[in-house]
Amino acid sequence: MELWTAPTPNGWKVNIMLEELVEAGVDLPEIKITTINLQKGEQFGEDFIKHNPNQKIPVLIDGETIIMESGAILQYLAEKYPTNLLPDDQTKWQVLPWLYWQVANLGPVFGNKLSYTRYMDDIDE
């Protein structure tokens, strides 16, 4: 298994999920982590684009399966390695909407904050 990621909220989500799976007793395969330097534009490189044409991190590669988008990766991991993180009964449908709410609403807000506070220079007025 291979994870292409960066130190951003979307990248952290997958790292946290992997840690939670280990804490839940899941014996994960060895995971090769490739850090993508967003400031250097590595997400626009040919190698990265062939795995994710949207040029966004994270990307999870599991054999022949390539998953892009943090929410899809979280759901993939939860379904591949069953734990109480994603119930296997009807309760699952109470959990998944919150996952996708976070991806569509909360995540972008934190991403914007991180961009403005970490990567942008102050403007003299």
Backbone as CSV, one residue per row, in Angstrom:
resi,resn,N_x,N_y,N_z,CA_x,CA_y,CA_z,C_x,C_y,C_z
1,MET,0.859,-1.166,0.000,0.000,0.000,0.000,0.903,1.227,0.000
2,GLU,0.453,2.260,-0.698,1.236,3.483,-0.804,0.306,4.685,-0.625
3,LEU,0.763,5.660,0.138,0.001,6.888,0.368,0.822,8.069,-0.115
4,TRP,0.256,8.832,-1.043,0.874,10.067,-1.509,0.120,11.186,-0.808
5,THR,0.828,11.980,-0.030,0.153,12.925,0.851,1.005,14.165,1.074
6,ALA,0.476,15.085,1.848,1.176,16.308,2.235,0.641,16.729,3.601
7,PRO,1.391,17.577,4.315,0.937,18.016,5.641,-0.154,19.085,5.551
8,THR,-1.336,18.640,5.177,-2.516,19.500,5.082,-3.668,18.770,5.767
9,PRO,-4.776,19.455,6.043,-5.909,18.762,6.670,-6.356,17.509,5.905
10,ASN,-6.384,17.563,4.576,-6.800,16.381,3.818,-5.801,15.243,3.960
11,GLY,-4.542,15.562,4.007,-3.534,14.534,4.230,-3.590,13.986,5.641
12,TRP,-3.763,14.867,6.603,-3.804,14.441,8.011,-4.957,13.480,8.266
13,LYS,-6.095,13.708,7.602,-7.264,12.837,7.825,-6.923,11.375,7.567
14,VAL,-6.221,11.122,6.488,-5.885,9.737,6.146,-4.869,9.183,7.140
15,ASN,-3.877,9.997,7.516,-2.907,9.549,8.525,-3.611,9.188,9.830
16,ILE,-4.554,10.019,10.239,-5.297,9.757,11.482,-6.092,8.468,11.354
17,MET,-6.728,8.256,10.202,-7.495,7.026,9.991,-6.594,5.804,10.100
18,LEU,-5.424,5.856,9.494,-4.493,4.727,9.573,-4.085,4.465,11.021
19,GLU,-3.815,5.535,11.771,-3.469,5.375,13.189,-4.632,4.779,13.976
20,GLU,-5.851,5.217,13.687,-7.027,4.688,14.383,-7.240,3.206,14.070
21,LEU,-6.983,2.819,12.838,-7.110,1.406,12.484,-6.110,0.558,13.269
22,VAL,-4.886,1.047,13.383,-3.875,0.324,14.172,-4.314,0.241,15.627
23,GLU,-4.816,1.350,16.181,-5.296,1.360,17.572,-6.452,0.386,17.771
24,ALA,-7.244,0.181,16.721,-8.379,-0.745,16.804,-7.941,-2.199,16.622
25,GLY,-6.644,-2.412,16.442,-6.128,-3.773,16.336,-5.981,-4.308,14.926
26,VAL,-6.141,-3.448,13.931,-6.003,-3.891,12.543,-4.519,-4.051,12.214
27,ASP,-4.185,-5.176,11.610,-2.817,-5.444,11.175,-2.677,-4.958,9.734
28,LEU,-2.282,-3.701,9.580,-2.168,-3.104,8.249,-0.916,-3.608,7.541
29,PRO,-0.958,-3.648,6.213,0.274,-3.967,5.481,1.244,-2.799,5.603
30,GLU,2.477,-3.026,5.208,3.445,-1.929,5.206,2.949,-0.848,4.248
31,ILE,3.059,0.393,4.686,2.578,1.513,3.877,3.760,2.405,3.536
32,LYS,3.997,2.580,2.247,5.032,3.507,1.795,4.387,4.884,1.700
33,ILE,4.956,5.842,2.408,4.406,7.199,2.382,5.309,8.081,1.530
34,THR,4.716,8.704,0.530,5.416,9.648,-0.329,4.856,11.031,-0.032
35,THR,5.710,11.914,0.469,5.279,13.280,0.776,5.407,14.129,-0.483
36,ILE,4.306,14.745,-0.856,4.252,15.612,-2.032,4.478,17.046,-1.563
37,ASN,5.482,17.704,-2.120,5.782,19.085,-1.758,4.897,20.007,-2.599
38,LEU,3.841,20.502,-1.984,2.885,21.352,-2.692,3.497,22.697,-3.063
39,GLN,4.394,23.207,-2.221,5.011,24.502,-2.505,5.908,24.441,-3.740
40,LYS,6.469,23.271,-4.008,7.301,23.098,-5.200,6.479,22.637,-6.404
41,GLY,5.170,22.437,-6.209,4.298,22.056,-7.312,4.397,20.600,-7.729
42,GLU,4.850,19.735,-6.816,5.001,18.320,-7.173,3.674,17.657,-7.542
43,GLN,2.554,18.230,-7.099,1.244,17.670,-7.443,0.915,17.867,-8.924
44,PHE,1.691,18.695,-9.603,1.483,18.927,-11.028,2.413,18.077,-11.891
45,GLY,3.269,17.284,-11.250,4.216,16.442,-11.978,3.533,15.263,-12.651
46,GLU,4.170,14.774,-13.689,3.608,13.683,-14.497,3.307,12.439,-13.661
47,ASP,4.215,12.063,-12.764,3.996,10.875,-11.929,2.743,11.015,-11.078
48,PHE,2.561,12.207,-10.503,1.405,12.403,-9.634,0.114,12.440,-10.449
49,ILE,0.131,13.154,-11.555,-1.079,13.324,-12.364,-1.609,11.993,-12.893
50,LYS,-0.732,11.032,-13.161,-1.246,9.749,-13.666,-2.027,8.998,-12.587
51,HIS,-1.812,9.345,-11.316,-2.586,8.740,-10.230,-3.794,9.588,-9.857
52,ASN,-3.681,10.902,-10.019,-4.806,11.783,-9.731,-4.790,12.962,-10.696
53,PRO,-5.592,12.899,-11.754,-5.615,13.994,-12.721,-6.140,15.301,-12.132
54,ASN,-6.770,15.245,-10.951,-7.236,16.469,-10.289,-6.107,17.205,-9.587
55,GLN,-4.931,16.587,-9.503,-3.728,17.209,-8.942,-3.894,17.582,-7.472
56,LYS,-4.601,16.752,-6.726,-4.854,16.999,-5.302,-4.358,15.810,-4.486
57,ILE,-3.893,16.104,-3.281,-3.559,15.025,-2.348,-4.760,14.819,-1.444
58,PRO,-4.910,13.671,-0.847,-4.064,12.483,-0.883,-4.503,11.514,-1.974
59,VAL,-3.607,10.554,-2.244,-3.901,9.439,-3.136,-3.441,8.171,-2.426
60,LEU,-4.291,7.158,-2.407,-3.945,5.864,-1.825,-3.869,4.847,-2.957
61,ILE,-2.764,4.118,-2.995,-2.574,3.072,-3.997,-2.506,1.752,-3.247
62,ASP,-3.442,0.874,-3.557,-3.510,-0.439,-2.904,-3.526,-1.491,-4.006
63,GLY,-2.343,-1.950,-4.388,-2.245,-2.876,-5.513,-2.662,-2.179,-6.788
64,GLU,-3.672,-2.715,-7.450,-4.180,-2.127,-8.694,-5.226,-1.042,-8.436
65,THR,-5.623,-0.883,-7.186,-6.665,0.081,-6.837,-6.034,1.417,-6.479
66,ILE,-6.475,2.475,-7.145,-6.000,3.833,-6.866,-7.208,4.649,-6.438
67,ILE,-7.123,5.220,-5.232,-8.237,6.004,-4.699,-7.752,7.424,-4.474
68,MET,-8.482,8.381,-5.004,-8.183,9.784,-4.765,-9.336,10.390,-3.973
69,GLU,-9.085,11.503,-3.348,-10.028,12.224,-2.497,-10.069,11.610,-1.101
70,SER,-9.889,12.462,-0.111,-9.769,11.995,1.274,-11.001,11.230,1.745
71,GLY,-12.192,11.701,1.426,-13.405,11.012,1.872,-13.512,9.613,1.292
72,ALA,-13.193,9.475,0.011,-13.234,8.155,-0.623,-12.186,7.232,-0.012
73,ILE,-11.006,7.780,0.302,-9.955,6.971,0.927,-10.396,6.514,2.311
74,LEU,-10.988,7.416,3.087,-11.452,7.047,4.426,-12.502,5.944,4.352
75,GLN,-13.452,6.073,3.439,-14.487,5.046,3.301,-13.875,3.730,2.822
76,TYR,-12.953,3.789,1.883,-12.288,2.580,1.384,-11.593,1.845,2.529
77,LEU,-10.810,2.579,3.319,-10.091,1.947,4.432,-11.057,1.371,5.462
78,ALA,-12.128,2.109,5.751,-13.104,1.636,6.740,-13.809,0.370,6.267
79,GLU,-14.067,0.264,4.979,-14.734,-0.926,4.452,-13.761,-2.087,4.258
80,LYS,-12.522,-1.783,3.899,-11.535,-2.850,3.695,-11.100,-3.467,5.022
81,TYR,-11.018,-2.628,6.072,-10.579,-3.084,7.392,-11.694,-2.796,8.395
82,PRO,-12.703,-3.660,8.462,-13.868,-3.393,9.314,-13.503,-3.248,10.797
83,THR,-13.979,-2.177,11.388,-13.876,-1.917,12.829,-15.146,-1.184,13.224
84,ASN,-15.193,-0.724,14.454,-16.358,0.053,14.877,-16.312,1.492,14.356
85,LEU,-15.271,1.867,13.616,-15.200,3.211,13.048,-16.302,3.439,12.010
86,LEU,-16.661,2.390,11.286,-17.773,2.463,10.337,-18.662,1.259,10.593
87,PRO,-19.795,1.482,11.243,-20.687,0.358,11.557,-21.090,-0.401,10.294
88,ASP,-21.370,-1.690,10.457,-21.774,-2.492,9.303,-23.279,-2.733,9.261
89,ASP,-24.016,-1.961,10.046,-25.477,-2.071,10.012,-26.048,-0.752,9.488
90,GLN,-27.316,-0.517,9.717,-27.958,0.702,9.216,-27.379,1.980,9.824
91,THR,-26.682,1.852,10.946,-26.050,3.022,11.573,-25.016,3.652,10.643
92,LYS,-24.472,2.854,9.746,-23.495,3.364,8.777,-24.043,4.587,8.051
93,TRP,-25.344,4.587,7.794,-25.943,5.690,7.044,-26.140,6.935,7.896
94,GLN,-25.864,6.832,9.191,-25.811,8.023,10.041,-24.385,8.559,10.117
95,VAL,-23.407,7.701,9.879,-21.996,8.094,9.941,-21.536,8.724,8.626
96,LEU,-21.829,8.075,7.503,-21.315,8.541,6.212,-21.731,9.962,5.837
97,PRO,-22.973,10.395,6.101,-23.300,11.785,5.783,-22.408,12.791,6.514
98,TRP,-22.003,12.475,7.746,-21.113,13.378,8.476,-19.721,13.399,7.854
99,LEU,-19.272,12.259,7.368,-17.983,12.217,6.671,-18.026,13.144,5.463
100,TYR,-19.067,13.021,4.666,-19.140,13.827,3.454,-19.478,15.286,3.748
101,TRP,-20.170,15.562,4.845,-20.377,16.950,5.256,-19.027,17.582,5.582
102,GLN,-18.202,16.859,6.310,-16.878,17.367,6.669,-16.058,17.637,5.411
103,VAL,-16.065,16.692,4.480,-15.278,16.827,3.256,-15.741,18.045,2.451
104,ALA,-17.042,18.258,2.365,-17.585,19.323,1.520,-17.629,20.683,2.199
105,ASN,-17.663,20.712,3.528,-17.879,21.980,4.223,-16.740,22.371,5.156
106,LEU,-16.494,21.578,6.157,-15.493,21.925,7.162,-14.077,21.871,6.600
107,GLY,-13.778,20.827,5.834,-12.436,20.664,5.272,-11.969,21.859,4.456
108,PRO,-12.776,22.353,3.509,-12.333,23.497,2.719,-12.069,24.753,3.553
109,VAL,-12.833,24.961,4.611,-12.609,26.130,5.466,-11.231,26.046,6.119
110,PHE,-10.905,24.875,6.667,-9.590,24.714,7.283,-8.478,24.782,6.240
111,GLY,-8.733,24.255,5.052,-7.739,24.333,3.986,-7.444,25.772,3.598
112,ASN,-8.489,26.586,3.485,-8.284,28.002,3.169,-7.518,28.708,4.275
113,LYS,-7.884,28.439,5.523,-7.176,29.062,6.640,-5.699,28.698,6.607
114,LEU,-5.413,27.434,6.376,-4.027,26.987,6.327,-3.278,27.671,5.189
115,SER,-3.903,27.793,4.029,-3.255,28.453,2.894,-2.922,29.900,3.217
116,TYR,-3.893,30.605,3.790,-3.678,32.023,4.062,-2.690,32.262,5.195
117,THR,-2.677,31.404,6.194,-1.794,31.641,7.339,-0.414,31.029,7.171
118,ARG,-0.280,30.002,6.359,1.014,29.335,6.230,1.756,29.708,4.953
119,TYR,1.041,29.868,3.856,1.710,29.983,2.569,1.672,31.370,1.932
120,MET,0.798,32.241,2.378,0.667,33.546,1.742,1.406,34.608,2.553
121,ASP,2.017,35.524,1.836,2.716,36.626,2.488,1.722,37.721,2.859
122,ASP,2.064,38.475,3.898,1.245,39.623,4.270,1.351,40.685,3.179
123,ILE,0.286,41.449,3.021,0.261,42.517,2.026,0.362,43.850,2.754
124,ASP,1.301,44.677,2.322,1.399,46.028,2.874,0.357,46.893,2.197
125,GLU,-0.409,47.612,3.016,-1.452,48.465,2.430,-0.991,49.883,2.337
